[in-house]
Amino acid sequence: GLGLSIVKQLVEGQGGSVSVKSKLGEGSAFSFILPFGKTNLKLEEEIILINPNSEIKTLRVLVAEDVALNQLLIKIILIDFGFEYDIVGNGKLAIEKMQTNTYDIILMDLQMPEMNGFEATEYIRKTLKSHIPIIALTADVTTVDLSKCKEFGMDSYISKPIEEKLLYNKIVELVKKNK
């Protein structure tokens, strides 16, 4: 249906092509080819995961995420880290939690109903006058404006699906910097 035409537009818009192989009664296989140039950029070295038994284990994390599956995945990750956490479904609820609880860091989804991550972060910074570290979370890596995250007061950014070591390292770095 509509999904294939969207994929075709996206792939062809980047100079690629879409193909299909189909057999009656067996199904269809869709594939695409995209041209990529070589780069001279070197990947940053992966930071070694800090000992999970360190003093950082007592962290309290507030998570603002509206998708139930993402909430579950983040919950599992935070349990693995040994962190305490609260999870809410939108920015308005995150602000309410902040007013009655103390947290070391916030993981803030950008696209949520009622109050999105940008609006919630702006409120936390300007109205609550809080300097708590905030990491933006989003699955929409193609359109997210990193400068907009900074402009609204977010300290860092991580794309979904979340890579556990990267998240842990960002949390530790920001919390230590904030203390």
Beta strands, then each sheet from edge to edge (+ up, - down):
strand 1: 17-23
strand 2: 27-33
strand 3: 60-64
strand 4: 84-88
strand 5: 105-109
strand 6: 134-138
strand 7: 156-159
sheet 1: 1+ 2-
sheet 2: 4+ 3+ 5+ 6+ 7+
end
